[in-house]
Amino acid sequence: MVLVLLHHLLLIFPFRLHNSMAGNDVHQKSDYASYDTFSFAIPLVESDSDDFPTTSFRQQVPKISDSVVQSFRSNGFIVCPNVITRAAVDALNDRLEEVLRGIYDRGQKPDKIPRILKGNKPQIPSADCNSSNTNEKTRKRGTSIGPLGFSGNLQNVKVLQIINIHKADSLFRKLETNGSLAKIVAQLAGWDAGARLAQDQVWAKPPGAPSLVFHRDSPYFMFEPSDVVTVWIALDDMDPDVGPLEYVIGSHKWGDGRVGSAQQFFHSNVKSLLKSAAEREGLEVDELEIVSMAGLKAGGLSIHHGKIWHGSGKNSSTTRPRRGLGLHFVPANVRFTKDAANSSLWKSYVTNFDDPSSVELSREDFPLSY
């Protein structure tokens, strides 16, 4: 079997500070390329057999400079363009489509998966464009043969969430446990013990899907030590109209607020929780410095602190999906807190409710990645 190393590109953007807080129009979003970026690649090793998706990602990580570490700790995030090749992204998206249709090559369901019709690719609902029925014409214009197992009226589209797709699919698991990403995370966060994957999440916005409210990741991860770092991988080009990820610069330094429910992710006001958090810091929401991942190509990624406030707008495109993969890493030596026993996310893993901290985290469910 001949192994072919897929072509990959390292793209380096120059580093320059951008401090719109000093200006008057601080409500204007800034571009991610105005901030520090770090370049590396995780090549996909492709076999010449017909079984392309079962191939692996090669571990390849350069040493991170002190300036990149400082940028991450100061701003709360860094951006890494062109980490994964387009061919690898296409393979992952093909696998995502299969998982949404109930095809699991590892023989196990994800921890959470939306209810999607299985079988053939969806078709546009029948509608007569020549009909005089206004509702019928509107329905026809507002529909699309969507990706992600979706077909329907764009006004009623929901964001799709999968939790722990790595349990169901081998290609996602190989990427997530590759070690390259975990090693970078450990260097950025200063975790001497290494890093393990606590959870992955696919957030997929079909055309017309709504916003995701600004939030923090850390309150939902009930571990001690309480550090969380998220790697967010773009599985589509982040054009401005698809609802790219946005960060509030420096907000990882804010104080802790109350823990909200997962239902608040879908609040109609995308900045509802952010407004309250900013006010506790003596800030107005319009004074905040927000950076958008608009322009990041599929295969690029960002790495952000678990306490940074982030969210995303509506996918206003009528034809293009917006898919992203979030990998939540924690220190390798974490233990559950007592609150994990009552959490819908973690209680199924807690085998000792009297003392959750005594539970050993399994490598199958919480892969020790580095």
N, C-alpha and C positions, 0 to 999 in steps of 0.2 A: 504494500500500500504506500503510495507516494503522498507525502504530506506537503501541502503547499501553504506557505505563509502568505495570507492575504495582504495586499498592499495597504499600508496605513500612512497617514499624514500627521506630522506634528506641526501644529500651528501655534505660534507664539505671538501674543499681543503685547505691546509695550505696557509697562506699568506706569501709571500716573495717578496721583491722588485727585479725587473729585469731591469737593466739599460744598454741596449746594446749600447746606445749612447756613452758610455765610451770606448767601445771596437773598434777594427778595422773593423770587419766584421758586420757593423750595417745594411747592406742590408738584412741580413738573417732574416726571419720572426721568431718571438718568439711565444711560446705557451700560450694560455690564462690562463692555470692553473698556470703560473708563476706570475699571478697577483691576487689581492684580489678577492675573491668570497663570495657571500652571499647566504645562504640557507634558503629556505622556500618552502611551497607547497600550491597549490590551488587544493584541492581534487574535483573530480567530484562526485556528489551524484547521484547514479544510482537507478532508480526504477526497480521493477521486472516486469514491463509491457513490451510490445513489442515496445513501443515508446521511446527507449533509448536516441535518440539524443535530446529529449525535456527536459531532466533533467538539473540540475543546477550545477554551481561551488560554492563551499562553501568559504566564505571569511575567510582568516586565514593569518595574518601578524604579525610577531614578531617585536619588536623594533629594529631599525637599530642602530648599534654601531657608535660611532664617527669616528672610524678608517675606516669603510666602506664609510661613507660620505666623509671623507678626500680623500680616494682613488679615489672615483668617481670624485671629484672636481679637483684632481691632474692629473689623467690619462685621464679623459673624458668618462669613462665607467666602469661598473662592470659586472660580469658574475654570473648568478644564475642557476646552474645545476638542473635538475630533478624537475622542478616546477610543471609540468603537467604530469599526468600519460600517459603511452603508450596507454591505452584504450581511454583516452580522446583525444589524438592526432589522433588516428585512426578515432574517431567520427568526429573530425573537418575536416580531409581530405576527409571523405565521404561526408560531407556537402559541402566542396569546390568543389568536383566533380559535385555535384548536381547543385550548383550555376552556374558553367561553362556551364551546359547543360540547363540553363534557368529555373530551379526549385527554386522558392523563397518562403519559408514558411511564410515569413512576408508580402508577397504580393507586394513587391517593388523591383525594380532593384537597384543594386549598382550604384553609381555615374559614374563609368567607368567599363566596362567589355569587354574583347576581344571577337571578333566574333569567336565562336566555333560551330562546327556542333553539333546539338542536336540529341538525339535518342540513339541508341545502342552504346555500346563501339566500338571504332574504330578498324578496322582490318588492318593488314599489306597489303599494295598494292600488287596486284598479280604480281608475277615475276617468271620466270622459271629458277631455279637454274642450270638446265642442258643446258640452252641456251648458245650458243657460243657468244651471244651479250654481250660484255664487260660492256656496260652501264647498261644492265639489271641486271647483277650479282652485280655490284656496288650498284645499287639501293636497291637490296634485302639485302645486307649486312649492308647498312646504314639506315635501317628502324627498327622500333620496335613498338609493340603494346603499345603505350605510355599511361601514365596517363594524367590527365589534359585535356582530350578531344583531344589529339594530336595524329596524326599518319602521318608520312611523312618522307622525306629525312632528316637525321640528320644534313646535311650541311646547311639546310635552316630554322632551328628552330628559333623561336623568344621567347624572354622572355615574359611571360604573366603577366599582371598587372591588379589587381582589386582594385578599390578605394571604400571604405566604404561598405565592404561586410556585416557589421553589420546591414545595412538597409534592406538587403535581407534575412538574416538568423538569426534565434533566438539563436542558440547555440553560434555562434560567438559573438552576442550581449551580451549574458549572461556572457561570459568570459571577454569581453572588459569593461563592466560596473560593474563588480563584486565588485570593490572597493579596492581589495587587491593591484593590480598593481598601481592604481592611488595614493594610500596612500604611497607606497614606493617611487614613483616618487616625490611626494610633499615633503617627508622627505629629499630625496637626493638633490633636487633643492632648498630647503628652501622656498617653497611657503606656506606662512601662510594662504592664501585664499583658499587653496585646489587646485584640478586639475580637468580639464575636458578633454574629448577626442575630439580633433580637427578633426582627420581623422585617418582611418586605411588604410593600403595598403597590399595587398598580392602580393609578388613577387615570381613567380613560374618559375623555369627553367626546362623545360623538358630535357631529355637526349640530349646533343649536343647544348644546348642553349648558347649564347655568354655571355661575361662579362658585368658587370654593372660598369660604370666608377666611379672613386672616386669622391665624392661630399659631400656637406653639406646639412642637412635638413632645417636648419633655414631660408635661403633666400626665401623659398617657402611658409612660414607661415606668413601671413600679419596681424599680431595682435600686439596690444600694451597692456601690456608689451610684449616684443618680445621673451621671453624665450620659448624654445621647448625642450622636453625630449622625446626620442623614446624608447619604449620597443620592442625589436625584438625577436620573438619567433620562434625557430626552429621547423618546422613541419616534418622534415626528419633528420636522422642522418647526421651530417656535416662531412662526409668523405672528405679527402683532394682533391679528384678528382671531387667533385660535385660543386666546386666553393664557399667555405664558405665565410662568411662575414669577412672583415678585417678592422682594425682600425689603424689610424696613431696616436700613443700615444702623448697626449698633444696638438694636433693640434686645439683643441677647444679654445686655448688661442691665436691663431693667429689673425691678423687683418682681418677685413671684406674685401672680394673681390667682384667683380661684380657678379650680379645675372645672371646665365646662363639659357638657355632654357631647357625644359625637354628632348628635342631631344639629348642633350649632354650626357645623361645617357648611350647612346648606341654608343659612339665614339669608333672606332676600337682600339685606344690607351687608355687602362684602366686608365692610370695615366696622361692623357693629361691636365686635369684641375688641378690636384694635383701638377704637375710640375710648373705651373705658380704661384700657391699659395705659394709653398715652396720658389720659387725664390724671391717673394715679402718679405719673411721673412729672406732672405739672406741664404737660405739652398739649398742644392742639393737634388734631389729626392732620390738618393741612400744613403743619410745620414740619412734618416728618419727611425724611429723605428716603425715597423709595427707588429701588433699582429693579429694572425688568430684565428678564432673560430673553426678551424678544430678539431675534436674530441668531440665537443659538441653533445650530443644525442638529439633526438627528444623529445620535452617537456622542454628542457632547454631554457634559454633566456639570452639576454644581455640587459643592459639599458645604453643608451648613450646620451651624451650632444648633443643638436641640432647643435652645431658648429663643432663637431669633423668630420674630413674627414674620409670617409669610402667608401668601394666598394667591389667588389667580382669578382672572375675569372670565366672563362667558366666552364660549367658543362661538363666535359670530359667523364663522364660515358655514356655508350651506353644503359643502362637499368634502371638507377635510377634517379628519379626526385630530385629536390632540391627546397623545398617549405619553405617559411618564411612569417610570419605575423608581420608587423610593426604597432605599435600603437603610434601615435603622440599625446602626451599630452601637454597642455598649462595651464597656471594659470587659476583658475576658474573665475577670474574677468577680463579676456581679452575683448578687443573691437577691431573691425576691424580698420585697418589703411585706409587712403584714397586710397592707391594702390590696396586694395582688390576689389574695384569697377571695375578695369580693368583686373583683374586676372581671367583666365579661371577656376582656382580652386575654387574661392570664390565668383565671381560676382553674381552667381545665388542665393546666400544667402543674398546679400546686397539689402535691400528693400528701402534704402534711399541713392541714389547716391550723393546727395549734402553733406551729412554728414554720412558716413559709421560708424563712431564711435558711433552714436546714436542707432544703430541697436542692439536689444536684441538677443543674441544667444539662439536659441530654444534648449530645453533639448532633443528633439527627434533627431535633427541633430548633436548637440554638447553635448552629455550626460555629466552631472555633476557627475563625477564618485566618487569624494571624496571631 
